[in-house]
Amino acid sequence: MGTGHAIMCAEPSLSGPAVVAYADTLIRASFELDPAADAVIWTKEVDHPEAYGVVKLNEKEEITELVEKPKEFVSNQAVIGIYYFKEIADLKKELQYVIDNDIINGGEYQINDGIKRLMSKGNIFKTGTVDEWMDCGNKEVAIDTNTRIMKFMVTDGSEEIKTKATLENSKIIEPCVIADDVVIKNSTVGPHVSVGAGTTITNCKISNSLIQNNSVIKNATLDEAMIGNHVKYNGDFKYISIGDYSTME
C-alpha cells in the first residue's frame, strides 16, 4: 500500500513534532534540527545518484524538489528514508488528500506525494546529513550492516560486545553480540556474530551471521547466514536464510 498508507495507519497519533523512519534503515548522525525548517529530510552523499531518489536544492539550501532516479544530474544527495516534521498533522492532512484522490505512484500511496503538496504550500524543507547510512533490506546488506555496527561498537567501547554466555569447550572470536543466556558447546563463534536470547549452539563454526532468539543450531558451519526466531537447524548449508519457526534437520 506504500509509505503514505503506512504512516496513515498511525493516524490517531499524528500530531505535534514527529520523526518518520523506515524500519530497514540504520544511521549514525547528529540530529541537529534547523529551527527555521518546517521539516527535515536526511540525505547521504552518494557516488551514483541516478540509482536513488535525490533532493534538489535552491540557493538557500532548501529542498525544492524530490526526484526519483534522475536520468540527468540533479544532486548527489540521496534520500535515506528518515524525516522530521515540526507538525506531523500537516503531513497527515496532505496524505489524506493523496489517499482520498487515489494519487498512486508505483502502485502505492507515497510519502513523497504528501511532501510535494507541503512544498507547494510554502513549507520549508531542509536537509540533515548522516555520517553512516546502513541498510537492512535484504540478507546480504543486513549482514554487512551487522558487521559495520560491531566495528562501531568496538570503537565506541560498548559494553554490549561483552557476554556472560555459557561456554563449554568453545571459543568466541570478538567482536560478537551474544545474549547472556545463550549456551555454546563445542563450537567457535565469531567474528561478527549476533546471537539472541535463549539460543543454543552445538558443534558449530559460525562467522559473520545473525541468529535470533530461542533457536537451536547443531552441527553447522555457517558464514553470512541469517536465522530467525525459534528455528531448529541441523545441516550443512553454509550461506542460509531461515525464517521464524522453521525446522531444517
Backbone torsions as a table, in degrees:
resi	resn	phi	psi	omega
1	MET	NA	-18.7	173.4
2	GLY	103.3	165.8	-177.2
3	THR	-65.3	-36.5	178.5
4	GLY	-63.1	-43.7	178.4
5	HIS	-65.2	-39.9	179.9
6	ALA	-60.2	-42.6	178.7
7	ILE	-63.4	-41.1	-177.8
8	MET	-70.3	-16.3	173.4
9	CYS	-65.5	-21.2	176.8
10	ALA	-98.6	21.1	-172.6
11	GLU	-48.6	-41.8	-179.1
12	PRO	-61.9	-22.0	-177.3
13	SER	-99.3	1.6	-172.5
14	LEU	-87.1	84.3	174.1
15	SER	-154.0	150.4	179.9
16	GLY	77.2	-171.1	178.7
17	PRO	-69.4	142.4	-176.4
18	ALA	-156.1	153.2	173.0
19	VAL	-110.5	133.6	172.8
20	VAL	-110.3	124.4	-177.2
21	ALA	-136.6	134.3	176.0
22	TYR	-70.0	138.5	-172.7
23	ALA	-70.8	-19.4	-177.8
24	ASP	-99.5	20.6	-179.8
25	THR	-122.7	130.1	173.8
26	LEU	-120.7	142.4	-179.3
27	ILE	-137.7	160.6	164.6
28	ARG	-119.7	121.2	-174.8
29	ALA	-160.7	160.3	169.4
30	SER	-95.6	114.4	-175.3
31	PHE	-84.2	76.6	176.3
32	GLU	-99.5	126.0	-175.6
33	LEU	-105.3	134.7	175.5
34	ASP	-76.3	116.1	-177.0
35	PRO	-63.5	-18.0	179.5
36	ALA	-82.2	-11.4	-174.7
37	ALA	-89.4	141.9	171.2
38	ASP	-80.7	-23.1	-179.3
39	ALA	-158.2	157.4	178.2
40	VAL	-129.5	134.6	173.8
41	ILE	-116.6	119.7	-179.3
42	TRP	-78.6	138.1	-177.6
43	THR	-133.0	164.6	176.1
44	LYS	-136.7	134.7	177.2
45	GLU	-67.7	130.2	-176.9
46	VAL	-127.1	157.9	-179.0
47	ASP	-81.0	-27.6	-176.2
48	HIS	-127.2	75.5	-175.4
49	PRO	-62.5	-20.0	179.9
50	GLU	-65.3	-12.5	179.9
51	ALA	-94.7	0.2	-172.6
52	TYR	-131.3	168.3	163.0
53	GLY	-81.9	132.6	-175.8
54	VAL	-126.9	166.8	177.1
55	VAL	-104.7	147.0	171.5
56	LYS	-106.5	133.5	-174.8
57	LEU	-114.9	151.1	172.4
58	ASN	-97.0	-173.0	-176.7
59	GLU	-66.9	-16.7	177.3
60	LYS	-92.5	7.8	-177.3
61	GLU	63.6	28.5	174.2
62	GLU	-96.8	145.1	178.9
63	ILE	-76.6	125.7	179.1
64	THR	-110.2	-16.0	-175.8
65	GLU	-160.2	147.6	170.4
66	LEU	-109.4	125.6	-175.9
67	VAL	-123.2	123.7	-177.7
68	GLU	-90.4	118.9	176.3
69	LYS	45.9	66.4	-174.6
70	PRO	-65.9	136.7	176.8
71	LYS	-77.7	-29.9	174.4
72	GLU	-113.4	152.1	-173.4
73	PHE	-62.6	128.1	174.7
74	VAL	-113.1	-52.9	173.1
75	SER	-166.7	170.8	176.5
76	ASN	-106.1	19.2	179.8
77	GLN	-97.2	102.2	-176.9
78	ALA	-86.0	139.2	175.7
79	VAL	-75.4	127.9	-173.0
80	ILE	-105.1	-4.0	175.2
81	GLY	97.3	26.9	174.2
82	ILE	-132.3	128.6	-172.9
83	TYR	-134.9	146.9	171.7
84	TYR	-121.3	135.5	176.3
85	PHE	-124.6	125.7	179.0
86	LYS	-61.8	-34.4	175.5
87	GLU	-138.8	100.0	-175.0
88	ILE	-66.6	-21.1	178.1
89	ALA	-62.0	-28.6	177.6
90	ASP	-65.4	-42.3	176.9
91	LEU	-65.9	-41.0	179.4
92	LYS	-56.5	-43.3	-179.7
93	LYS	-60.9	-43.7	-177.7
94	GLU	-72.6	-36.1	177.1
95	LEU	-68.4	-33.5	175.7
96	GLN	-63.2	-38.7	176.0
97	TYR	-62.9	-43.2	179.4
98	VAL	-58.4	-45.1	-178.4
99	ILE	-70.7	-44.7	-178.5
100	ASP	-61.8	-31.8	-178.0
101	ASN	-100.9	10.5	174.2
102	ASP	52.6	46.9	177.1
103	ILE	-84.9	107.5	-171.7
104	ILE	-121.1	134.9	172.6
105	ASN	-129.4	130.4	-177.6
106	GLY	63.5	26.1	179.4
107	GLY	78.9	10.4	-175.0
108	GLU	-140.7	161.4	170.8
109	TYR	-84.7	120.1	-170.2
110	GLN	-107.3	143.0	174.1
111	ILE	-59.4	-33.7	-177.6
112	ASN	-59.5	-33.8	-179.5
113	ASP	-69.0	-34.6	173.6
114	GLY	-68.4	-41.1	179.2
115	ILE	-63.9	-42.5	179.7
116	LYS	-61.3	-36.4	177.3
117	ARG	-67.5	-38.2	176.3
118	LEU	-63.8	-42.5	178.3
119	MET	-60.9	-40.8	-178.4
120	SER	-65.7	-19.6	179.2
121	LYS	-97.7	9.3	173.0
122	GLY	95.2	4.5	176.6
123	ASN	-65.1	137.6	-178.0
124	ILE	-92.1	120.9	177.6
125	PHE	-111.4	129.4	176.4
126	LYS	-119.1	166.0	178.2
127	THR	-96.8	147.2	166.1
128	GLY	-114.1	147.4	-177.5
129	THR	-111.8	153.0	-179.8
130	VAL	-121.5	150.4	175.8
131	ASP	-80.1	-38.4	-179.3
132	GLU	-137.9	139.2	176.6
133	TRP	-126.4	118.4	-175.5
134	MET	-125.8	136.8	-174.7
135	ASP	-105.2	150.7	174.4
136	CYS	-131.0	28.6	-171.3
137	GLY	-76.4	-17.5	175.2
138	ASN	-150.9	175.6	-173.5
139	LYS	-57.8	-47.9	-173.8
140	GLU	-62.8	-48.0	-177.4
141	VAL	-73.5	-30.0	177.3
142	ALA	-64.4	-41.0	178.7
143	ILE	-67.8	-41.0	176.5
144	ASP	-62.0	-41.5	178.1
145	THR	-63.5	-41.3	177.4
146	ASN	-57.8	-43.2	178.9
147	THR	-64.3	-45.0	-178.6
148	ARG	-64.1	-40.3	-179.8
149	ILE	-64.0	-40.4	178.9
150	MET	-63.7	-36.6	176.4
151	LYS	-63.5	-40.0	176.1
152	PHE	-63.1	-40.2	-178.9
153	MET	-63.2	-38.5	177.0
154	VAL	-63.7	-47.1	180.0
155	THR	-61.1	-39.0	-177.5
156	ASP	-82.2	-6.2	-178.8
157	GLY	69.8	34.5	-176.7
158	SER	-66.2	139.6	177.3
159	GLU	-74.6	-16.0	-175.6
160	GLU	-69.1	-16.9	178.6
161	ILE	-83.8	0.7	173.5
162	LYS	-97.4	146.0	-176.4
163	THR	-139.1	153.0	173.4
164	LYS	-112.3	24.9	179.6
165	ALA	-57.5	151.3	178.1
166	THR	-80.0	120.4	-179.5
167	LEU	-113.9	129.0	174.9
168	GLU	-125.2	110.2	-179.1
169	ASN	51.8	45.2	-174.0
170	SER	-136.4	164.2	-177.4
171	LYS	-135.7	137.3	173.3
172	ILE	-109.4	125.3	175.8
173	ILE	-99.5	110.5	-176.0
174	GLU	-74.3	158.0	1.9
175	PRO	-86.4	143.7	173.1
176	CYS	-141.5	157.5	171.0
177	VAL	-120.8	109.1	-172.6
178	ILE	-130.5	125.8	-179.7
179	ALA	-60.9	149.6	-172.7
180	ASP	-65.5	-25.8	-177.1
181	ASP	-95.5	11.0	175.7
182	VAL	-71.1	143.7	176.8
183	VAL	-116.1	126.0	-178.1
184	ILE	-124.8	122.2	-177.0
185	LYS	-124.4	133.2	173.4
186	ASN	49.3	46.1	-173.0
187	SER	-141.8	160.0	169.7
188	THR	-118.9	124.8	-176.7
189	VAL	-124.4	126.1	177.9
190	GLY	117.7	168.3	0.3
191	PRO	-81.9	172.3	172.6
192	HIS	58.7	51.7	176.9
193	VAL	-120.9	133.2	172.8
194	SER	-110.1	130.8	-179.1
195	VAL	-130.5	125.7	-176.9
196	GLY	-82.4	170.4	-175.1
197	ALA	-61.2	143.6	173.3
198	GLY	79.0	4.5	-178.1
199	THR	-87.2	145.8	173.9
200	THR	-121.4	140.7	-178.3
201	ILE	-128.8	125.6	-175.9
202	THR	-135.3	130.6	176.4
203	ASN	55.5	52.6	-175.2
204	CYS	-131.8	158.7	167.4
205	LYS	-128.7	115.9	-170.5
206	ILE	-132.3	131.4	176.3
207	SER	-141.7	154.0	172.7
208	ASN	48.3	52.2	-172.6
209	SER	-140.6	161.9	176.9
210	LEU	-120.7	123.4	177.5
211	ILE	-127.8	126.7	-175.6
212	GLN	-85.6	-158.7	-169.7
213	ASN	-82.6	149.4	167.8
214	ASN	56.2	38.7	177.0
215	SER	-106.7	158.1	-180.0
216	VAL	-123.0	115.1	-176.9
217	ILE	-117.9	125.7	-177.6
218	LYS	-134.0	144.6	168.2
219	ASN	52.7	42.1	-174.3
220	ALA	-121.9	145.2	167.4
221	THR	-115.2	108.3	-171.5
222	LEU	-120.6	137.7	172.0
223	ASP	-143.7	134.8	-177.4
224	GLU	54.0	45.9	179.4
225	ALA	-106.4	153.2	175.6
226	MET	-134.0	119.8	-173.8
227	ILE	-126.2	132.9	-174.8
228	GLY	-82.9	-162.0	-178.8
229	ASN	-83.5	145.7	174.4
230	HIS	56.3	41.7	178.3
231	VAL	-98.0	143.1	170.3
232	LYS	-115.5	116.0	-176.6
233	TYR	-130.8	125.7	176.6
234	ASN	-141.8	91.2	-173.9
235	GLY	-164.6	-175.5	-173.7
236	ASP	-122.6	19.9	172.2
237	PHE	-79.1	129.2	-173.0
238	LYS	-86.9	-46.6	-176.1
239	TYR	-106.4	92.5	-172.0
240	ILE	-125.7	158.6	170.9
241	SER	-136.8	115.1	-174.1
242	ILE	-124.3	129.6	-179.4
243	GLY	-79.9	172.6	-178.9
244	ASP	-56.2	146.1	173.7
245	TYR	60.1	28.5	177.4
246	SER	-95.6	153.1	175.5
247	THR	-128.9	126.2	174.1
248	MET	-134.4	108.1	-177.1
249	GLU	-135.1	NA	NA
